[in-house]
Amino acid sequence: MNAPKHSAFADTAEEAIAAQDAAAAAADFADGMTSEQATEVAMQNTLLTPRFYTTDFDEMDSIDVTPVRSDWDKLIAQMKSDPNKGHFKKNDDWQVDWEGMDPALRKEFIDFLISSCTAEFSGCVLYKEMKRRGSNEDITTLFQLMARDEARHAGFINDTLREAGIRVNLGFLTQKKKYTYFRPKFIYYATYLSEKIGYARYITIFRHLEKHPEHRFHPIFQWFREWCNDEFSHGEAFALLLKTDPKLTSGVNKLWIKFFLTAVYSTMWVRDHQRPLFHDALGVDVTWYGQEVFRKTSEISKQVFPFTLDIDHPRWQANLNKMEAASRQIAAAKARGGIEGTVSRLAGMAKAATAFVSTLLIPSIPNEVPESPRMEPAY
């Protein structure tokens, strides 16, 4: 395979990864760059770190998109047109002062980039495997297109990290990172939400920095609009997959939907509140940001989910803050070690579980799901 000069122009995930490998080899040869630290962070498997998933690919391959055929064909045609080809590449306006960046901010920003790169590549790995194993042309076509997009995103973030002297070894992650098995329906819920919340996160930051460009401390944020539009399209695909079978959003599965909504929102809240300098540099109040992302995601999810979470309930923010405090306690106890550390860690886990269950028990807000779930980015 002849890899393109840059992953931004790749037509497939395989081409994008090959282009990244070539760029990494050249950089490592030129300046002795190592990637151990960044890759170790990406390799972690905790409640707050992005995971790699595997599933029952035969079950996914058996999906019949006939009930949503009209919307499906339009979405696939839009994705095949590839409006973002060549976009995820630095241009002449790309100016970064890594040396002048506050060291504490630099640390949080790099952590954000490594986490984002791992999350994007996690999607690429899952989608690429579905394409490889499947024979259903509708499904394999979709997953090939989504894998292409996610590989470009991960490559672009790795380009950014490389300027700071590190990179995530994507090939090593593919081979060595632990994979978590999820049933297909859980993949649908979790991935639909991760794609839509990714859109809400990126567009909220992009629109904020449009109004306050003085807080754009790194040029990568200028790429967030097109980036989040890819996320939006991927979420649309999973919305259509959920609409192929009414059982996926009814009966006992409503409980699973509520679980995944609560888990995804809680994880985002805890993770973001542990990057205070990053959000301060953006000029964003992290609590406002969290609630704004939840509002956007909740409004979007009405396209397919029969209810939304009550994010204005008195217990909502209080419980999220308890989970964040418990997460800090667990991390500190783990670092301390010994019997005292173990006791403190278990106590923190109990606090987090109690707060999560309390959040899960907040009554949801019913929603009338439309016949067609298709949406266009509107924020």
LUMVEXKE-889747 format. One record per residue: x, y, z of N, C-alpha, C in turn. Coordinates in steps of 0.001 Angstrom, whole numbers, plus 500000, padded with zeros to 6 digits. Example, Ala and Ser with C-alpha at 12.3 -4.5 7.8 and 13.67 -1.06 7.14 Angstrom:
LUMVEXKE-889747
513190494310507800512300495500507800513200496700507800;512850497750507080513670498940507140512900500030507870;
***
This chain:
LUMVEXKE-889747
500828498808500000500000500000500000500869501252500000;500594502194499110501305503464499083500565504461499967;501155504780501109500496505692502032500517507112501493;499459507909501719499477509309501325500508510066502150;500856511259501701501874512028502408501414512437503796;500113512571503987499581512971505289498263512253505522;497988511908506798496762511181507117495511511970506769;495605513291506665494439514118506341493856513773504975;494695513237504076494246512938502719493951511455502507;494026510659503580493815509221503467492360508913503111;492172507912502275490839507462501898490327506339502791;491244505707503524490867504627504434491631504781505741;491145504070506764491841504087508049493242503512507909;493379502463507116494688501827506929495706502805506336;495269503595505358496167504586504759496555505660505780;495595506093506597495874507125507603496880506626508626;496725505391509076497649504820510054499040504658509448;499097504214508180500394504062507507501102505402507381;500351506462507087500940507794506980501476508258508324;500748507949509405501214508306510741502474507540511113;502497506260510777503690505459511075504919506017510353;504717506427509107505832506986508334506307508300508941;505372509141509357505726510427509968506439510207511300;505946509227512060506557508944513357507979508435513195;508191507564512225509532507013511998510507508110511606;510053509021510758510916510118510330511259511032511496;510260511304512333510488512192513475511414511547514490;511184510262514762512023509570515729513476509509515257;513641509319513963514993509251513412515668510606513488;514865511671513285515443513007513219515849513533514585;515016513317515610515343513990516866515233513086518091;515332511783517878515380510876519017514126510883519853;512987511201519285511739511290520022511351509928520596;510895509922521840510377508699522440508889508899522741;508173507792522861506733507879523064506265507072524270;507207506587525074506844505692526172505844506336527141;506117507573527541505264508207528552503848508403528028;503728508953526834502403509188526277501665507881526044;502375506877525562501729505596525276501315504901526564;502110505051527623501730504468528910500426505076529414;500267506387529261499028507046529662497860506512528837;498073506379527532497018505878526647496672504423526942;497620503651527473497413502233527765496567502011529012;496414503014529863495709502852531126494250502471530894;493729501623531781492319501243531741491693501548533098;491089502718533204490381503115534415488988503587534007;488184503951534992486829504441534703486861505747533926;487988506473533986488057507797533370488846507818532070;489469506704531699490292506700530491489551505998529346;489778506445528108489130505799526957489562504340526836;488612503481526489488879502055526358488793501611524905;489368500451524620489207499791523335488130498717523511;487261498586522514486134497673522639486145496602521555;485588495460521908485281494418520941483845493976521194;483252493275520227481841492940520359481512491706519530;480232491386519444479773490284518606479601490826517188;480641490687516382480632491270515042479631490576514120;479358489301514359478369488602513539476978489192513749;476661489516514990475353490127515276475246491491514604;476309492269514658476285493587514018476178493453512507;476805492411511975476786492216510532475392491832510023;474546491374510933473207490930510535472171492051510555;472580493259510869471642494389510940471024494639509567;469718494842509573468984495171508344468543496624508427;469075497466507558468768498895507614467538499271506783;466792498268506318465613498542505497464649499532506153;464375499441507475463428500381508084463872501847508003;465162502093507801465668503474507757466393503738506434;466038502971505404466792503005504154466952504401503573;465873505177503516465948506502502891466957507395503608;466842507474504933467778508290505719469190507719505637;469286506390505618470589505721505584471362506082504315;470704505966503184471379506237501910471849507689501817;471048508609502347471441510022502330472677510249503191;472696509624504365473838509796505262475105509199504661;475001507994504097476174507351503499476696508185502331;475799508723501518476220509565500387476955510804500885;476457511386501966477104512566502553478500512224503045;478649511077503715479943510674504241480912510304503116;480385509673502057481242509333500922481757510574500198;480995511660500232481437512897499571482680513475500239;482926513066501489484173513357502200484492514854502246;483600515657502859483817517107502874485056517553503650;485555516704504543486698517105505367488033516529504899;488049515951503693489319515417503187490347516540503059;491522516326503633492583517327503591492498518373504668;491439518336505482491252519395506480492167519233507690;492343517993508159493054517783509420494563517760509213;495039518943508878496464519142508582496825520576508927;497986520760509528498430522102509899498615522973508656;498307524277508803498495525208507693499496526297508093;499602527319507292500602528368507522500303529197508763;499054529175509232498684529953510416498990529219511721;499490528023511617499733527182512800501002527661513504;500822528342514626501943528845515415501750528418516864;502743527718517431502633527216518794503887527559519580;503700528083520780504827528377521666504780527412522842;505222526162522601505196525170523670506107525568524826;507249526157524497508204526516525543507653527629526436;506864528524525833506327529629526608505060529297527362;504502528128527149503269527733527815503544527407529285;502653527838530158502784527518531576502915526003531745;503922525534532484504157524087532594502953523301533104;502219523864534070501052523154534601499947523066533547;499759524147532789498774524126531705499212523150530622;500481523181530292501023522260529279500739520817529668;500923520491530955500686519129531431499225518735531240;498296519625531620496871519323531483496465519249530011;497022520120529197496679520139527780497164518866527093;498382518439527421498908517200526844498063516019527292;497634516022528558496755514961529045495450514939528247;494904516128527962493692516246527136493936515680525742;495067516014525147495374515541523795495569514027523754;496276513474524740496495512024524771495164511297524939;494321511792525837493006511187526053492162511261524785;492187512418524125491414512600522898491925511693521786;493240511597521653493833510740520632493449509283520865;493501508845522122493148507470522449491688507194522157;490812508150522500489377507978522256489086507895520762;489712508777519976489489508750518527489997507439517933;491159506999518372491721505779517809490957504544518279;490358504622519470489513503531519943488363503302518969;487735504397518529486670504275517541487188503704516235;488354504160515806488953503668514567489173502163514621;489720501667515727490010500243515865488727499414515802;487698499852516530486429499125516541485785499128515156;485720500293514525485066500402513224485828499624512150;487150499698512223487978498999511229487798497480511347;487666496994512569487487495562512778486117495109512261;485095495950512463483777495607511951483802495531510429;484488496473509816484598496470508353485328495216507884;486386494815508607487192493665508202486418492364508327;485619492236509379484952490971509660483602490841508964;483013491953508570481650491908508077481532491582506603;480317491199506207480007490957504798478773491731504350;478095492376505320476913493185505032477394494518504455;477124494750503180477696495923502509477274497235503159;476021497326503615475571498551504276476420498839505507;476626497810506308477329497989507582478828498184507359;479428497388506487480871497529506268481208498870505623;480340499363504764480584500672504143480578501764505194;479575501727506080479503502726507146480755502698508010;481130501509508466482236501429509412483579501759508759;483715501498507488484936501909506795485043503431506760;483928504094506501483927505562506441484209506165507808;483606505602508845483836506142510189485262505863510656;485795504689510328487183504384510694488139505369510034;487871505702508770488682506696508046488719508020508799;487550508487509218487469509779509912488220509749511237;487999508681512012488625508604513337490140508485513222;490620507772512197492062507661511997492670509022511666;491969509804510864492444511156510553492520512009511817;491471511923512639491453512717513872492629512338514783;492792511028514987493881510563515856495235510992515297;495397510906513982496654511322513360496920512803513544;495872513600513440496020515050513603496451515405515027;495845514722515999496237514971517398497670514521517619;498055513410517015499432512940517170500426513927516557;500036514563515448500884515614514878501095516734515890;500020517078516591500087518142517599500986517729518755;500836516496519215501667516002520311503140515932519911;503383515578518661504767515432518203505536516745518335;504829517862518170505480519166518339505947519380519781;505260518715520722505648518833522133506691517799522521;507133517000521538508205516044521782507748514659522152;506448514369522038505949513039522358504905512639521318;504537511363521323503454510894520474502873509636521097;501656509297520694501045508036521103501353507011520022;501912505871520411502245504807519466500961504035519146;500301504416518061498992503852517719499078502362517398;500122501952516707500290500543516386500462499699517639;501232500206518593501440499494519853500124499375520617;499328500463520630498036500422521308497144499333520728;497114499256519398496261498267518734496590496856519205;497873496574519372498304495232519721498242494943521216;498509495956522057498752495685523470497676496192524434;496884497183524041495905497712524981494790496693525222;494346496599526451493294495650526809491985496030526126;491280495026525605489996495240524946488862494838525894;487817495652525937486646495378526765485510494886525867;484900493756526226483793493226525424482487493905525820;481772494425524835480442494981525016479496494299524027;478313493965524492477297493482523567476989494578522547;476575494210521332476317495228520313475413496366520768;474326496056521494473434497142521900474138498120522840;475054497616523660475801498512524536476772499372523726;477329498785522669478171499558521754477351500692521144;476113500397520742475267501426520136475023502576521114;474604502247522343474303503286523325475544504128523638;476626503424523984477836504122524420478450504935523290;478506504361522087479155505061520980478287506194520466;476982505982520392476083507079520013476308508275520934;476328508010522230476503509102523192477889509725523100;478920508913522936480272509474522870480437510351521639;479817509961520512479918510775519300479130512078519451;477933512001520015477115513201520157477654514133521238;478152513569522321478718514432523358480035515021522877;480754514283522013481962514840521401481624516047520547;480547515937519761480085517084518975479772518264519892;478998518013520945478587519097521839479792519750522518;480774518949522902481967519486523544482753520379522591;483031519866521395483871520603520457483184521867519954;481884521793519678481216522981519134481045524040520211;480873523631521465480761524604522552482068525367522713;483194524666522663484492525336522750484725526212521524;484406525694520348484633526450519110483847527755519117;482564527697519466481735528902519474482197529891520546;482619529372521688483138530245522743484382530995522273;485294530274521599486534530903521152486324531817519948;485233531610519191484877532571518148484618533938518767;483964533947519930483633535194520618484811535717521435;485683534824521859486811535208522719488116534629522174;488563535091521005489773534527520391491030534707521238;490992535640522196492161535851523047492454534629523923;491470533748524072491660532540524883492063531322524045;492244531507522752492639530389521895494151530205522031;494559529468523063495988529365523384496715528350522512;495966527627521665496595526679520734495771526657519450;496401526550518284495654526619517015494731525446516749;494905524314517435494081523144517137492593523428517312;492266524390518181490853524690518431490158525268517196;490917525812516257490315526340515038489802525225514124;490209524002514392489781522851513586488558522147514184;488038522667515283487003521943516019485658521901515301;485324522883514468483999522877513830483871521693512872;484824521544511954484776520429511021484933519085511755;485745519109512781485956517918513583484640517458514204;483929518399514833482698518008515514481610517632514511;481689518129513284480710517717512278480890516250511891;482147515770511900482379514330511727481737513557512868;481941514031514101481355513371515263479833513328515138;479250514423514669477804514503514523477315513443513529;477992513325512396477601512342511386477683510920511917;478719510632512677478856509304513252477715509013514228;477358510023515012476225509860515911474930509614515161;474777510295514009473589510072513177473518508620512719;474657508050512373474682506655511934474197505727513039;474666505960514262474239505098515359472781505348515738;472292506562515539470870506825515752470035505976514788;470483505885513536469768505076512554469855503589512895;471010503141513369471130501746513786470158501436514924;470012502370515857469078502168516968467635502129516484;467348502849515396465981502881514866465633501629514058;466619500794513750466320499585512970465560498556513788;465616498667515110464951497687515974464307498413517155;462966498524517205462282499246518289462618498720519679;462998497443519780463296496883521099464508497545521737;465384498123520922466608498722521457466341499946522325;465190500565522153464872501782522927463564501623523705;463206500390524032461971500158524788462188499073525828;461192498864526677461252497813527685462415497976528645;463056496867528959464165496885529906465350497681529373;465430497839528066466555498592527498466513500069527863;465348500565528294465295501944528786466198502112530004;466279501062530828467153501120532002468618501197531581;468964500444530528470332500492530039470653501858529437;469693502443528742469905503786528180470169504784529302;469382504699530363469573505629531477470925505406532148;471318504142532256472624503840532843473741504476532024;473700504286530704474774504817529868474751506343529823;473572506948529795473504508409529868474167508918531140;473813508312532268474357508742533559475866508503533622;476310507358533115477735507026533166478562507953532286;478099508214531065478850509075530145478905510509530666;477778511025531129477756512389531664478643512499532909;478545511524533812479331511567535051480822511506534760;481211510636533843482630510504533493483171511802532931;482412512446532049482859513710531477483028514765532561;482065514855533467482109515851534541483357515677535400;483593514447535832484730514169536701486041514464535978;486164513995534754487405514188534004487672515671533752;486653516424533353486851517840533052487186518649534298;486575518309535418486858519066536647488258518786537180;488924517787536632490298517519537036491313518183536094;490804519058535197491674519861534332491319521345534494;491449521883535683491012523267535928491819524309535145;493127524120535012493956525110534318493640525136532823;493349523989532257492986523891530846491733524721530562;490727524576531402489485525311531184489636526792531532;490452527095532550490726528503532861491399529194531681;492339528505531054493045529090529908492088529354528749;491079528497528601490074528702527559489074529802527929;489127530247529193488164531254529647486790530668529862;486746529366530212485478528654530374485315528201531819;484172528525532416483839527971533728483474526507533530;484207525599534153484070524181533853482698523640534243;482089524206535301480754523759535691479722524208534665;479821525461534218478927525935533159479112525096531900;480359524829531567480668524068530359480028522682530414;480170522005531545479584520684531683478080520701531472;477402521626532135475949521713532005475534522084530581;476300522961529935475976523367528560476122522178527599;477164521387527778477350520196526944476222519203527190;475822519027528452474717518117528760473418518594528111;473184519914528119471950520445527521471928520171526013;473023520443525352473090520185523911472901518704523609;473617517856524345473539516421524101472145515892524392;471528516376525468470171515937525809469181516327524722;469317517532524201468409517988523143468585517148521885;469831516864521543470104516039520362469582514614520549;469777514056521748469414512653521981467915512406521940;467125513480521930465675513310521780465323512682520437;466268512684519501466028512100518181465799510603518242;466291509962519324466223508505519367465897507940520749;466249508649521838465985508151523180464617508636523674;463857507776524382462502508135524822462449509041526052;463595509467526537463639510382527684465006511056527731;465082512119528525466364512769528813466558512788530321;467794513009530744468071513125532177467686514509532675;467263514579533934466911515866534543468172516486535130;468880517250534302470157517817534734469976519063535599;468727519467535846468459520594536741467914520127538084;467852518823538291467377518278539556468347518663540680;467837518950541882468724519364542994469846518381543297;469619517090543050470663516103543369471704515985542264;471425516528541081472281516283539921473716516765540132;473910518068540228475276518590540359475913518164541674;475106518082542734475654517676544035476274516286543941;475590515365543270476125514004543142477333513946542211;477303514715541131478455514740540237479690515252540976;479498516270541822480627516802542600481129515776543618;480214514984544170480631513923545093481468512873544366;481063512539543140481838511573542359483221512123542020;483284513404541728484580514012541408485494514013542632;484932514344543795485721514320545031486175512897545352;485292511930545143485637510532545401486747510068544457;486705510529543203487747510175542243489104510691542696;489130511905543215490386512461543732490886511646544924;489963511268545786490342510464546949490925509125546515;490323508486545530490800507191545048492197507324544456;492418508383543664493735508583543047494806508828544101;494478509659545104495441509957546169495746508703546989;494712507901547261494902506686548055495740505664547301;495526505577546002496309504651545187497777505048545185;498022506352545118499397506838545134500056506602546496;499268506697547562499798506524548913500182505075549156;499328504139548732499607502724548912499464502277550352;499830501042550609499759500513551958498331500246552405;498194499855553688496875499527554238495986500764554282;496553501891554738495764503125554811495286503548553429;496161503425552450495780503780551085494670502882550565;494773501589550874493748500645550427492403500962551058;492400501240552350491149501577553056490531502852552480;491373503854552262490879505119551712490359504933550294;491036504100549518490600503860548140489240503169548115;489049502170548977487770501469549037486654502404549506;486995503272550456485996504240550936485608505198549819;486598505622549038486314506513547913485445505827546868;485720504552546603484921503803545638483477503676546114;483296503477547421481942503377547978481199504711547848;481911505809548095481291507135547950480870507383546503;481752507032545560481451507234544147480247506392543727;480207505134544188479096504248543825477778504753544397;477810505232545630476594505757546261476076506975545515;476983507885545153476577509090544418476049508732543033;476678507741542390476226507333541055474819506749541119;474569505880542080473239505278542213472197506350542512;472540507303543361471617508399543672471294509205542420;472291509415541573472082510130540312471218509310539365;471466508025539334470719507127538460469231507096538826;468927507308540098467546507232540567466770508541540393;467418509584539885466694510828539600465694510550538480;464417510902538669463424510637537607463808511315536293;463622510604535198463949511152533878462772511935533315;463018512634532204461999513468531566461573512787530266;460297512361530156459845511642528951459975512490527692;460150511801526573460323512478525291459600511700524206;458936512407523289458276511787522145459276511692521004;459689510482520670460711510280519638460112510492518244;460750511299517380460214511537516031460343510295515144;459558510262514074459589509126513150460971508987512511;461508510102512021462852510094511442463823510753512416;464918510095512725465856510680513687466832511684513080;466883511793511759467929512581511103467917514042511516;469106514545511818469324515933512212470506516493511416;470625517806511447471811518469510912472402519318512023;473736519505512047474350520350513071473715521741513105;473357522212514296472628523475514385473224524450515386;474283524063516093474821524947517131476005525765516605;
***
